[in-house]
Amino acid sequence: MTTYNIQQGYVKTEHHQGLTTIEFFHPQSNSLPGRLLEELTHAVHGAGNDKDTRVIILRSGGEKAFCAGASFDELVAIENAEQGFQFFNGFANLINAMRKCPKFIIARIQGKCVGGAVGVAAAADYAIAVEGADVKLSELAVGIGPFVVGPAVERKIGLAGFSSLSIDATMWRSAEWARRKGLYAELHAGIAEMDEAIHRISNNLLHSNPEAMTMMKEMFWKGTEHWDRLLPERAAISGRLVLSPFTMNAIRQFKKK
């Protein structure tokens, strides 16, 4: 297991009888600075290549927000297009790692998802959520757009759902909305019921044919092979937009709230 200073956030990985659990945490509503994005990407890649891992659970710490998306502290600190690209490419790398991982990834969504977090939930193969795990793509509200996470979200909920979520960037959509659109595979009344469902499906998958599951995952993600090129291109767009006076001012205003 690898852990980090809790005040700076952490990513930790635990293995147990074929099940690998990857947990991330950050004191600012589980937001994702560049370091945590990089560590999450490495953790997903490592679990995918681990011959003893059959199923992966991705979760965040605490019982409040699943993830608040990009770290506003790092967004404010971006000074040039290269730094902007490197930050947003962290989300691109994580989504691509989840996409190419040969093991099924089950996401445990115990709270709200904002911005990039919606993309992470969409990149999971099976997301199980609890009531109250509402979603919002807030990027346009701060002067950028959901360019990097867009392909993953659109793939999961369709262009119409993705468009409405992206355009109305200040409106929360309920967890039930996310379930109806297909972002969440299951929605449960409480934490205990959600965790019971995660235990059930992970146990079933642990007893399933690993080769069949790998081939199924390839089938599910067919047509996304160009994302290795597409998502970094999208990261460059966000990296430029974050430098605009409009965006820099909008982010500062958000941080004051």
Wavefront OBJ file of the C-alpha trace (Angstrom):
o trace
v 0.000 0.000 0.000
v 1.185 3.507 -0.860
v -0.157 6.511 1.063
v 0.515 10.251 1.218
v 0.166 13.119 3.692
v -3.561 13.421 4.375
v -3.371 17.242 4.413
v -2.148 17.155 0.829
v -4.470 14.364 -0.195
v -3.570 10.790 -0.967
v -4.024 7.847 -3.289
v -3.860 4.411 -1.740
v -4.192 0.938 -3.196
v -5.220 -2.240 -1.392
v -5.246 -5.791 -2.749
v -7.392 -8.588 -1.367
v -7.981 -11.936 -3.055
v -8.189 -10.648 -6.607
v -9.890 -7.358 -5.733
v -7.899 -4.116 -5.934
v -9.388 -1.034 -4.308
v -8.008 2.361 -5.317
v -8.998 5.221 -3.017
v -8.220 8.908 -3.417
v -8.809 11.754 -1.002
v -8.260 15.488 -0.830
v -9.414 17.765 2.005
v -10.985 20.169 -0.515
v -14.017 18.013 -1.360
v -11.817 15.353 -2.978
v -10.719 17.746 -5.711
v -7.924 16.536 -7.977
v -4.644 18.457 -8.221
v -2.120 17.301 -10.775
v -0.205 15.077 -8.358
v -3.286 13.084 -7.402
v -4.281 12.736 -11.058
v -0.850 11.336 -11.834
v -0.924 8.945 -8.889
v -4.435 7.760 -9.774
v -3.322 7.104 -13.344
v -0.361 5.066 -12.130
v -2.569 3.143 -9.710
v -5.069 2.232 -12.431
v -2.269 1.253 -14.797
v -0.586 -0.856 -12.117
v -3.783 -2.663 -11.145
v -4.569 -3.338 -14.780
v -1.181 -4.985 -15.287
v -1.299 -6.937 -12.025
v -1.910 -10.602 -12.851
v -3.484 -11.156 -9.427
v -6.066 -8.407 -9.898
v -9.369 -9.410 -11.450
v -11.613 -6.496 -10.494
v -10.906 -2.865 -9.542
v -12.983 -0.650 -7.272
v -12.396 3.102 -7.571
v -13.598 5.159 -4.618
v -12.912 8.374 -2.748
v -12.503 9.001 0.954
v -15.179 10.349 3.263
v -18.948 10.337 2.936
v -19.525 13.727 1.282
v -18.490 14.658 -2.267
v -17.207 11.884 -4.507
v -15.031 14.448 -6.261
v -15.105 18.203 -6.850
v -13.164 17.915 -10.111
v -10.160 20.073 -10.924
v -8.252 21.786 -8.138
v -9.061 25.513 -8.259
v -5.796 26.292 -6.473
v -3.869 24.794 -9.372
v -6.120 26.381 -11.999
v -5.399 29.828 -10.558
v -1.659 29.108 -10.533
v -1.459 28.253 -14.258
v 0.721 30.861 -15.990
v 1.124 29.620 -19.569
v -0.397 27.281 -22.145
v 2.094 24.489 -21.445
v 1.225 24.450 -17.752
v -2.446 24.510 -18.693
v -1.989 21.583 -21.047
v -0.077 19.580 -18.452
v -2.810 20.052 -15.862
v -5.756 19.144 -18.079
v -3.782 16.328 -19.662
v -3.786 14.760 -16.187
v -7.514 14.110 -16.645
v -6.863 12.866 -20.181
v -4.259 10.401 -18.908
v -6.549 9.120 -16.157
v -9.519 8.585 -18.477
v -7.322 6.857 -21.039
v -5.816 4.631 -18.353
v -9.316 3.617 -17.224
v -10.355 3.038 -20.830
v -7.362 0.824 -21.652
v -7.265 -1.022 -18.332
v -8.048 -4.696 -19.131
v -9.964 -5.167 -15.864
v -13.488 -3.967 -15.095
v -13.511 -0.810 -12.949
v -16.420 -0.362 -10.548
v -16.859 3.210 -9.309
v -18.286 3.811 -5.831
v -20.062 7.172 -6.027
v -20.950 8.154 -2.451
v -21.529 11.862 -3.111
v -21.727 14.667 -5.643
v -19.677 14.757 -8.850
v -18.542 18.084 -10.301
v -16.722 18.789 -13.559
v -13.929 16.314 -14.185
v -15.454 13.937 -11.651
v -18.360 13.319 -14.029
v -15.794 12.205 -16.590
v -14.177 9.844 -14.083
v -17.565 8.319 -13.244
v -18.312 7.969 -16.952
v -14.973 6.274 -17.627
v -15.739 3.572 -15.067
v -17.209 0.394 -16.487
v -19.931 0.182 -13.834
v -20.816 3.036 -11.487
v -22.878 2.408 -8.360
v -24.166 5.503 -6.576
v -26.194 6.602 -3.595
v -29.120 9.009 -3.590
v -27.774 12.546 -3.360
v -24.856 11.826 -5.695
v -25.951 14.648 -7.994
v -23.881 15.738 -10.991
v -22.863 19.034 -12.573
v -20.561 19.885 -15.487
v -19.503 23.318 -14.280
v -16.707 24.037 -16.770
v -18.521 26.633 -18.875
v -19.426 28.531 -15.711
v -15.724 29.187 -15.119
v -14.949 30.062 -18.723
v -13.664 26.771 -20.100
v -15.630 23.727 -21.264
v -15.801 19.970 -20.667
v -13.487 19.252 -23.578
v -11.351 16.529 -22.011
v -14.084 14.626 -20.185
v -16.599 15.211 -22.976
v -15.919 12.043 -24.988
v -16.293 9.844 -21.917
v -19.496 11.553 -20.771
v -21.034 11.594 -24.247
v -20.222 7.912 -24.729
v -22.091 7.075 -21.521
v -25.160 9.335 -21.632
v -25.436 10.336 -25.292
v -25.007 13.668 -27.025
v -28.339 15.105 -25.850
v -27.618 14.416 -22.181
v -24.041 15.630 -22.484
v -25.132 18.810 -24.258
v -27.767 19.730 -21.666
v -25.364 19.016 -18.817
v -22.636 21.104 -20.472
v -24.743 24.101 -21.508
v -26.607 24.538 -18.210
v -23.349 24.561 -16.282
v -24.729 25.874 -12.996
v -27.592 23.403 -12.621
v -27.309 20.227 -10.574
v -28.824 17.099 -12.108
v -30.105 14.572 -9.607
v -28.579 11.154 -9.071
v -31.822 9.695 -10.429
v -31.304 11.746 -13.622
v -27.791 10.306 -13.873
v -29.163 6.783 -13.418
v -31.827 7.259 -16.094
v -29.220 8.597 -18.523
v -26.906 5.631 -17.896
v -24.100 7.390 -16.041
v -24.926 5.305 -12.974
v -25.685 1.628 -13.460
v -27.311 1.406 -10.018
v -28.662 3.888 -7.489
v -29.271 3.021 -3.834
v -31.019 4.694 -0.922
v -28.040 4.686 1.442
v -24.339 3.964 1.877
v -24.927 0.494 3.331
v -27.111 -0.559 0.406
v -24.616 0.844 -2.090
v -21.711 -1.009 -0.482
v -23.733 -4.223 -0.380
v -24.377 -3.901 -4.113
v -20.681 -3.268 -4.767
v -19.779 -6.346 -2.723
v -22.304 -8.433 -4.644
v -21.179 -7.493 -8.136
v -17.454 -7.526 -7.337
v -17.800 -11.005 -5.807
v -19.642 -12.219 -8.906
v -16.944 -10.790 -11.170
v -14.180 -12.339 -9.071
v -15.664 -15.728 -9.971
v -16.074 -14.898 -13.656
v -13.726 -15.812 -16.515
v -10.916 -13.182 -16.592
v -10.300 -13.685 -20.308
v -13.988 -13.214 -21.097
v -14.118 -10.024 -19.019
v -11.078 -8.582 -20.794
v -12.601 -9.319 -24.189
v -15.923 -7.818 -23.079
v -14.192 -4.634 -21.994
v -12.493 -4.352 -25.386
v -15.910 -4.761 -26.994
v -17.531 -2.108 -24.810
v -14.816 0.439 -25.626
v -14.639 -0.293 -29.354
v -14.359 2.904 -31.380
v -12.397 4.870 -28.786
v -8.937 3.871 -29.962
v -8.266 7.424 -31.193
v -8.680 8.869 -27.695
v -4.921 8.655 -27.094
v -4.688 11.495 -29.598
v -8.076 13.160 -29.074
v -7.974 13.760 -25.312
v -4.542 15.496 -25.289
v -5.795 17.708 -28.135
v -8.785 18.604 -25.962
v -6.445 19.246 -23.004
v -4.574 21.801 -25.120
v -7.854 23.647 -25.787
v -8.663 23.850 -22.073
v -5.067 24.799 -21.328
v -5.394 27.845 -23.592
v -8.848 28.871 -22.416
v -7.860 28.822 -18.747
v -5.461 31.691 -19.453
v -8.146 34.042 -20.808
v -9.020 37.051 -18.634
v -12.647 35.888 -18.530
v -11.685 32.478 -17.133
v -9.101 33.760 -14.674
v -11.628 36.213 -13.234
v -14.388 33.581 -13.098
v -12.149 31.155 -11.200
v -11.188 33.846 -8.693
v -14.867 34.611 -8.115
v -15.601 30.913 -7.560
v -12.791 30.660 -5.042
v -14.273 33.536 -3.036
v -17.576 31.682 -2.543
l 1 2 3 4 5 6 7 8 9 10 11 12 13 14 15 16 17 18 19 20 21 22 23 24 25 26 27 28 29 30 31 32 33 34 35 36 37 38 39 40 41 42 43 44 45 46 47 48 49 50 51 52 53 54 55 56 57 58 59 60 61 62 63 64 65 66 67 68 69 70 71 72 73 74 75 76 77 78 79 80 81 82 83 84 85 86 87 88 89 90 91 92 93 94 95 96 97 98 99 100 101 102 103 104 105 106 107 108 109 110 111 112 113 114 115 116 117 118 119 120 121 122 123 124 125 126 127 128 129 130 131 132 133 134 135 136 137 138 139 140 141 142 143 144 145 146 147 148 149 150 151 152 153 154 155 156 157 158 159 160 161 162 163 164 165 166 167 168 169 170 171 172 173 174 175 176 177 178 179 180 181 182 183 184 185 186 187 188 189 190 191 192 193 194 195 196 197 198 199 200 201 202 203 204 205 206 207 208 209 210 211 212 213 214 215 216 217 218 219 220 221 222 223 224 225 226 227 228 229 230 231 232 233 234 235 236 237 238 239 240 241 242 243 244 245 246 247 248 249 250 251 252 253 254 255 256 257
